[in-house]
Amino acid sequence: MLSRRTFIIKGAGVLLGLSVPLLAHNKAAIKEVVGIVHVFGDGAKLDTLSIAYNTEVFKMRKQDFKVLGRSIMGIYISQDARGQRRAANGKFVILKLNEPKSALLTSIQHHKPDPQHKKKFVAGGKPGHTLKLQTPTAQLEVKNSQKIWELSRVSYPIIEDFKAFTFEDKILKRTLRYNLFIPKHADNQPLPLVLFMHDAGTTGNLQQATLLQGLGALIWAHPEEQRKRPCYVLAPQYDEIVVDDNSHASAMLDVTMHLVQEISQKYPIDTSRIYTTGQSMGCMMSIALLIKYPHFFASAFLVAGRWDANLCDPLARDKFWLLTSGDDVGSFALSNAIIERLERKGAKVAKAIWDGKWDQAQFQQACQEMIAKSAPINYTMFQKNSLLGVDKISAHRNTWRVAYSIEPIRAWLFAQRLEKN
């Protein structure tokens, strides 16, 4: 599910030239063309076209299609519009496209920081950018036809399974927009809740930005993940910087906690299995929540963050998995400081250095070796130069690009339960 590009990507039209395929009979005609956007480790991309016909087609060949400016990596027939049911014949032709040179979806417009703050990222301040969703476009040409087909609509698998809400915090008089995934058959029994909090670069008024920027929220709601580990997924969308590099937090940290408490009461949540995770700012928020609200979260997955080690003594009693990169200078140094302090406080920590280019089988083996140590705290570091891009920014982002794809860590997280007195 991973990709190779950063999540901040711009919209681009796609011109599609299409020769007449082998059809069930000559009355087959295109009804509509749908663009399908999938989310990868580094963001959302239009990587699939679904061509709907008015009757069944069969014997499709790759050479029957041509996409100008893009290569067709795969083609098949499906019985559903999203291409989930492949078949010898059906009413949908699915085109899988290569990595676009210029992609979509979330554009970022930089502007001057909040004049009340001298620095770009200060707790309580507004970000120095504006996020906008750019709807992907495509044009389809059919051989021997003068008509050019535009996308009739765009489909966002998994994202569309989240519901958008606004939380009104009556105590702090603040509002927080959030996205909530409610699993199927949720009324049958209490299920875990995963809280995901995004990075500072995703801060803004676009409510679905946290769902578009990477796998941090969506991976838990993926159909395959839900079959193994059904759960609720809560993904707030912040329009201000909640925590900063000086280990300060705005009131939205407490608003987030009030939201989690309300969700856990409103829905059948297993309160012994509430988990927190996040990347960069979201990681720092998770650390701050663990410190301020002890004995609430069963465990945490902390990705590419930082915090003042002198404030982290309460974490010695928690269960969490901390992941950073040797190329991510700020996160790496402060993560080391946190772990060293917790070890001095008597915490048992399992540690390892990993290669960010490993495949899932290698991550599986490495995770098994870590878990076998039975430590409540796991600390893993991607070795230097093992991630795509070694500059400060790309190393930081590529850490979470890989982190949420490692299934054994997700499985470990769900195996943890809050020990209640």
C-alpha positions as CSV (number, residue, x, y, z in Angstrom):
1,M,0.0,0.0,0.0
2,L,3.0,2.2,0.0
3,S,4.0,4.9,-2.5
4,R,7.2,6.9,-3.2
5,R,6.1,10.5,-3.1
6,T,5.2,13.0,-0.5
7,F,1.6,13.6,0.5
8,I,1.4,17.2,-0.7
9,I,0.5,16.8,-4.4
10,K,-1.2,18.9,-7.0
11,G,-4.1,18.2,-9.3
12,A,-3.5,17.3,-12.9
13,G,-5.8,16.3,-15.8
14,V,-5.3,13.0,-17.5
15,L,-6.1,12.6,-21.2
16,L,-7.0,9.0,-22.1
17,G,-7.0,7.7,-25.6
18,L,-9.0,4.4,-25.9
19,S,-9.3,2.1,-28.9
20,V,-12.4,-0.1,-29.1
21,P,-12.0,-3.2,-27.0
22,L,-13.3,-6.6,-27.7
23,L,-16.9,-6.5,-26.4
24,A,-19.6,-9.0,-25.8
25,H,-21.5,-7.5,-28.8
26,N,-21.3,-4.3,-30.8
27,K,-24.0,-2.6,-28.8
28,A,-21.8,-2.2,-25.8
29,A,-21.2,1.5,-25.0
30,I,-19.6,3.5,-22.2
31,K,-22.0,4.8,-19.6
32,E,-19.5,6.7,-17.4
33,V,-15.9,6.9,-16.4
34,V,-15.2,7.0,-12.6
35,G,-11.9,8.0,-11.1
36,I,-10.8,6.0,-8.0
37,V,-8.5,7.6,-5.5
38,H,-6.5,5.3,-3.2
39,V,-4.5,6.5,-0.2
40,F,-0.9,5.3,0.2
41,G,1.8,5.8,2.8
42,D,2.6,9.3,1.4
43,G,-0.9,10.4,0.5
44,A,-3.8,10.1,-1.9
45,K,-3.6,9.6,-5.6
46,L,-5.8,9.0,-8.6
47,D,-4.4,5.6,-9.6
48,T,-7.4,3.8,-11.1
49,L,-10.1,4.4,-13.8
50,S,-13.3,2.5,-13.7
51,I,-15.0,2.4,-17.1
52,A,-18.7,1.4,-16.9
53,Y,-20.4,-0.2,-19.9
54,N,-24.1,-0.7,-20.5
55,T,-23.6,-4.4,-21.1
56,E,-21.0,-7.0,-20.2
57,V,-17.6,-7.0,-21.9
58,F,-14.9,-9.7,-22.0
59,K,-11.5,-10.6,-23.4
60,M,-10.0,-7.3,-22.6
61,R,-6.4,-6.7,-23.8
62,K,-3.9,-4.2,-22.6
63,Q,-3.1,-3.0,-26.1
64,D,-6.8,-2.0,-26.5
65,F,-6.2,1.0,-24.3
66,K,-3.9,4.0,-24.2
67,V,-3.5,6.6,-21.5
68,L,-1.7,9.7,-22.7
69,G,0.9,10.7,-20.1
70,R,0.4,7.6,-18.0
71,S,1.3,3.9,-18.4
72,I,-1.3,1.2,-17.8
73,M,0.2,-1.1,-15.2
74,G,-2.8,-3.5,-15.2
75,I,-6.2,-4.0,-16.8
76,Y,-9.0,-6.4,-15.9
77,I,-12.8,-6.8,-16.0
78,S,-14.8,-6.5,-12.8
79,Q,-18.4,-7.0,-11.7
80,D,-18.3,-4.0,-9.5
81,A,-17.4,-0.4,-10.1
82,R,-14.4,-0.4,-7.7
83,G,-12.8,-3.5,-9.2
84,Q,-13.0,-5.6,-6.1
85,R,-14.6,-8.6,-7.9
86,R,-12.5,-9.6,-10.9
87,A,-14.3,-11.8,-13.5
88,A,-14.0,-13.2,-17.0
89,N,-16.8,-10.9,-18.0
90,G,-18.6,-7.9,-16.4
91,K,-19.8,-4.4,-17.0
92,F,-16.7,-2.6,-15.7
93,V,-13.2,-2.3,-17.1
94,I,-10.6,-1.3,-14.6
95,L,-7.4,0.4,-15.6
96,K,-4.6,0.6,-13.0
97,L,-2.3,3.5,-13.8
98,N,1.4,4.1,-13.0
99,E,2.8,6.7,-10.5
100,P,1.8,10.1,-11.9
101,K,4.5,12.7,-12.4
102,S,2.1,15.3,-11.2
103,A,-0.6,13.9,-9.0
104,L,-3.5,15.3,-6.9
105,L,-5.1,15.8,-4.2
106,T,-4.3,18.1,-1.3
107,S,-2.7,21.4,-2.4
108,I,-0.9,23.5,0.1
109,Q,-0.7,27.3,-0.1
110,H,1.9,28.9,2.2
111,H,1.4,32.3,3.7
112,K,2.8,34.2,6.6
113,P,2.4,32.7,10.1
114,D,-0.1,33.9,12.6
115,P,1.2,37.5,13.4
116,Q,0.6,36.8,17.1
117,H,3.4,34.2,16.9
118,K,6.9,34.8,15.7
119,K,7.5,31.1,14.9
120,K,5.7,28.9,12.4
121,F,4.6,26.2,14.8
122,V,3.6,27.4,18.2
123,A,0.9,25.6,20.3
124,G,-2.4,27.4,19.9
125,G,-1.2,29.2,16.7
126,K,-2.6,28.8,13.2
127,P,-0.5,27.1,10.6
128,G,1.4,29.0,7.9
129,H,-0.5,27.3,5.1
130,T,-4.0,26.6,3.7
131,L,-5.1,23.2,2.6
132,K,-7.4,22.7,-0.3
133,L,-8.8,19.6,-2.0
134,Q,-8.3,19.5,-5.7
135,T,-10.8,17.2,-7.4
136,P,-8.9,15.0,-9.9
137,T,-9.9,15.2,-13.6
138,A,-9.5,12.9,-16.6
139,Q,-10.6,13.0,-20.2
140,L,-11.4,9.8,-22.1
141,E,-11.3,9.5,-25.8
142,V,-12.9,6.5,-27.6
143,K,-11.5,5.5,-31.0
144,N,-13.7,6.5,-33.9
145,S,-15.7,8.7,-31.6
146,Q,-15.8,12.5,-31.4
147,K,-17.0,12.4,-27.8
148,I,-14.6,13.1,-25.0
149,W,-15.6,11.6,-21.6
150,E,-15.0,13.5,-18.4
151,L,-15.0,11.8,-15.0
152,S,-18.6,11.6,-13.9
153,R,-17.5,11.3,-10.3
154,V,-14.6,10.4,-8.1
155,S,-14.7,7.6,-5.6
156,Y,-12.6,7.5,-2.4
157,P,-12.6,4.0,-1.0
158,I,-12.4,3.7,2.8
159,I,-12.4,7.5,3.2
160,E,-16.1,7.4,2.2
161,D,-16.7,4.9,5.1
162,F,-15.8,7.6,7.6
163,K,-18.5,10.0,8.9
164,A,-17.8,13.7,9.5
165,F,-18.9,15.3,12.7
166,T,-18.2,18.4,14.9
167,F,-17.7,18.1,18.6
168,E,-18.8,20.9,20.9
169,D,-16.8,21.0,24.1
170,K,-19.2,22.5,26.6
171,I,-16.5,22.7,29.2
172,L,-13.8,24.5,27.3
173,K,-16.1,26.2,24.8
174,R,-14.2,24.9,21.8
175,T,-15.2,23.0,18.7
176,L,-13.3,20.2,17.0
177,R,-14.1,18.6,13.7
178,Y,-13.5,14.9,13.5
179,N,-13.9,11.8,11.3
180,L,-15.3,8.6,12.7
181,F,-15.2,5.1,11.3
182,I,-17.9,2.9,12.7
183,P,-17.3,-0.8,12.0
184,K,-19.9,-3.1,10.6
185,H,-21.9,-5.1,13.2
186,A,-20.6,-2.7,15.8
187,D,-23.7,-3.3,18.0
188,N,-22.8,-6.9,18.6
189,Q,-20.1,-6.4,21.2
190,P,-17.8,-3.7,22.6
191,L,-14.8,-3.1,20.3
192,P,-11.5,-1.2,20.5
193,L,-11.1,2.4,19.6
194,V,-8.0,3.8,17.8
195,L,-7.3,7.5,18.1
196,F,-5.1,8.9,15.2
197,M,-3.8,12.4,15.3
198,H,-2.1,14.0,12.3
199,D,1.1,16.0,11.8
200,A,1.4,19.7,11.9
201,G,1.6,19.9,8.1
202,T,-1.9,18.5,7.8
203,T,-3.3,21.2,10.1
204,G,-6.1,23.2,8.4
205,N,-9.8,23.6,7.7
206,L,-10.1,20.7,5.3
207,Q,-11.9,18.1,7.4
208,Q,-10.8,15.1,5.4
209,A,-7.1,16.1,5.2
210,T,-6.2,13.7,8.0
211,L,-7.7,10.9,5.9
212,L,-5.9,11.9,2.7
213,Q,-2.3,12.5,4.0
214,G,-1.3,8.8,4.6
215,L,-2.1,5.5,6.2
216,G,-2.2,6.7,9.8
217,A,-6.0,6.8,10.1
218,L,-7.1,4.7,7.1
219,I,-5.1,1.5,7.7
220,W,-7.2,0.6,10.8
221,A,-10.4,0.9,8.7
222,H,-9.1,-1.1,5.7
223,P,-11.4,-4.1,5.0
224,E,-8.6,-6.6,5.5
225,E,-7.6,-5.0,8.8
226,Q,-11.2,-4.9,10.0
227,R,-11.6,-8.6,9.3
228,K,-8.6,-9.3,11.6
229,R,-9.0,-6.5,14.1
230,P,-12.4,-4.7,14.0
231,C,-12.4,-1.4,15.7
232,Y,-13.6,2.2,15.7
233,V,-11.3,4.8,14.3
234,L,-11.3,8.4,15.4
235,A,-9.4,10.9,13.4
236,P,-9.8,14.6,14.5
237,Q,-8.9,17.4,12.1
238,Y,-7.1,20.2,13.9
239,D,-7.1,23.8,12.6
240,E,-4.4,25.0,15.0
241,I,-1.0,23.7,16.2
242,V,-1.9,21.7,19.3
243,V,1.6,20.9,20.5
244,D,5.0,22.4,19.6
245,D,8.7,21.6,19.8
246,N,9.0,23.2,23.2
247,S,6.6,20.6,24.7
248,H,3.8,23.1,25.1
249,A,0.1,22.1,24.4
250,S,-2.9,24.2,23.6
251,A,-6.4,23.6,25.0
252,M,-7.2,21.4,22.0
253,L,-5.3,18.6,23.8
254,D,-7.9,18.5,26.5
255,V,-10.7,18.9,23.9
256,T,-9.4,15.8,22.2
257,M,-9.5,13.9,25.4
258,H,-13.1,15.1,26.1
259,L,-14.0,13.9,22.6
260,V,-12.5,10.5,23.2
261,Q,-14.4,10.2,26.4
262,E,-17.7,11.2,24.8
263,I,-17.2,8.7,21.9
264,S,-16.3,5.9,24.3
265,Q,-19.6,6.5,26.1
266,K,-21.8,7.1,23.1
267,Y,-20.7,3.9,21.3
268,P,-20.0,0.3,22.5
269,I,-16.3,0.9,23.0
270,D,-14.2,-1.6,25.0
271,T,-12.6,0.9,27.4
272,S,-9.8,-1.5,28.2
273,R,-8.7,-1.3,24.6
274,I,-8.5,2.4,23.7
275,Y,-5.3,3.1,21.7
276,T,-3.6,6.3,20.7
277,T,-1.3,6.9,17.8
278,G,0.0,9.7,15.6
279,Q,2.9,11.0,13.6
280,S,5.0,14.0,14.3
281,M,2.6,16.5,16.0
282,G,0.2,13.6,16.5
283,C,2.9,11.5,18.1
284,M,3.7,14.4,20.5
285,M,0.0,14.7,21.3
286,S,-0.1,11.0,22.1
287,I,2.9,11.4,24.5
288,A,1.2,14.5,26.1
289,L,-2.0,12.5,26.6
290,L,-0.3,9.5,28.1
291,I,1.4,11.8,30.6
292,K,-1.6,14.0,31.5
293,Y,-4.2,11.2,31.5
294,P,-2.5,8.1,33.0
295,H,-4.3,4.7,33.1
296,F,-6.6,5.6,30.2
297,F,-5.0,4.3,27.0
298,A,-4.1,0.6,26.8
299,S,-1.1,1.4,24.7
300,A,0.3,3.7,22.0
301,F,2.1,3.6,18.7
302,L,4.4,6.7,18.6
303,V,5.8,7.7,15.2
304,A,8.5,10.3,14.6
305,G,7.8,12.7,17.4
306,R,9.7,14.4,20.2
307,W,9.1,15.6,23.8
308,D,11.1,17.0,26.7
309,A,12.5,13.8,28.4
310,N,12.3,15.5,31.8
311,L,8.5,15.4,31.5
312,C,8.3,11.8,30.5
313,D,8.7,9.9,33.8
314,P,5.1,8.8,33.9
315,L,5.7,6.9,30.6
316,A,7.8,4.4,32.5
317,R,4.5,2.7,33.6
318,D,3.0,2.7,30.1
319,K,3.0,0.3,27.2
320,F,4.0,1.8,23.8
321,W,6.0,1.2,20.6
322,L,8.2,4.2,19.6
323,L,9.5,4.4,16.1
324,T,11.9,7.0,14.7
325,S,14.7,7.3,12.0
326,G,18.4,7.9,12.4
327,D,18.1,10.5,9.7
328,D,15.4,12.4,11.5
329,V,17.8,14.4,13.6
330,G,15.3,16.1,16.0
331,S,13.1,13.1,16.6
332,F,16.0,10.6,16.9
333,A,17.9,12.6,19.5
334,L,14.9,13.3,21.7
335,S,13.5,9.8,21.4
336,N,16.9,8.5,22.6
337,A,16.7,10.9,25.5
338,I,13.2,9.7,26.5
339,I,14.2,6.1,26.3
340,E,17.4,6.6,28.3
341,R,15.5,8.4,31.0
342,L,12.8,5.8,31.2
343,E,15.4,3.0,31.5
344,R,17.0,5.0,34.5
345,K,13.5,4.9,36.0
346,G,13.5,1.1,35.8
347,A,11.4,0.7,32.6
348,K,12.1,-2.5,30.6
349,V,12.7,-1.5,27.0
350,A,13.3,-3.7,23.9
351,K,15.4,-2.0,21.3
352,A,16.4,-2.7,17.7
353,I,17.7,-0.9,14.6
354,W,15.8,-1.8,11.4
355,D,16.3,-1.2,7.7
356,G,13.5,1.0,6.3
357,K,13.7,-0.9,3.0
358,W,12.7,-4.3,4.4
359,D,9.7,-6.1,3.0
360,Q,6.9,-7.3,5.2
361,A,8.4,-10.7,5.8
362,Q,11.5,-9.1,7.2
363,F,9.5,-6.7,9.4
364,Q,7.5,-9.7,10.6
365,Q,10.6,-11.5,11.7
366,A,12.1,-8.4,13.3
367,C,8.8,-7.7,15.2
368,Q,8.7,-11.3,16.5
369,E,12.2,-10.9,17.9
370,M,11.2,-7.7,19.6
371,I,7.9,-9.0,21.0
372,A,9.7,-12.2,22.3
373,K,11.5,-9.9,24.8
374,S,8.2,-9.2,26.5
375,A,9.0,-5.6,27.2
376,P,6.2,-3.1,27.7
377,I,8.1,-0.5,25.8
378,N,9.5,-1.2,22.3
379,Y,11.9,1.2,20.7
380,T,12.9,0.8,17.0
381,M,15.0,3.0,14.8
382,F,15.4,3.0,11.1
383,Q,19.1,3.0,10.4
384,K,20.5,6.0,8.6
385,N,20.1,6.1,4.8
386,S,17.6,3.2,4.8
387,L,14.6,5.4,3.9
388,L,14.0,7.1,0.5
389,G,15.4,10.6,0.9
390,V,17.9,11.4,3.7
391,D,17.3,15.1,4.1
392,K,15.6,16.2,7.3
393,I,12.1,16.7,5.9
394,S,11.9,13.5,3.7
395,A,13.4,11.3,6.5
396,H,10.7,12.6,8.9
397,R,7.9,11.9,6.5
398,N,9.2,8.7,5.2
399,T,9.3,7.3,8.7
400,W,5.5,7.4,8.9
401,R,5.2,6.4,5.3
402,V,6.6,3.0,6.3
403,A,5.5,2.9,9.9
404,Y,1.8,2.3,9.5
405,S,2.3,-0.4,6.9
406,I,4.0,-2.7,9.4
407,E,1.3,-5.1,10.4
408,P,3.0,-6.9,13.3
409,I,3.1,-3.5,15.2
410,R,-0.6,-3.1,14.7
411,A,-1.2,-6.6,15.9
412,W,1.0,-5.9,19.0
413,L,-0.9,-2.8,19.8
414,F,-4.2,-4.6,19.8
415,A,-2.9,-7.3,22.0
416,Q,-2.4,-4.8,24.8
417,R,-5.2,-4.2,27.3
418,L,-5.5,-1.7,30.1
419,E,-5.0,-3.3,33.5
420,K,-7.8,-2.0,35.7
421,N,-7.6,-2.2,39.5
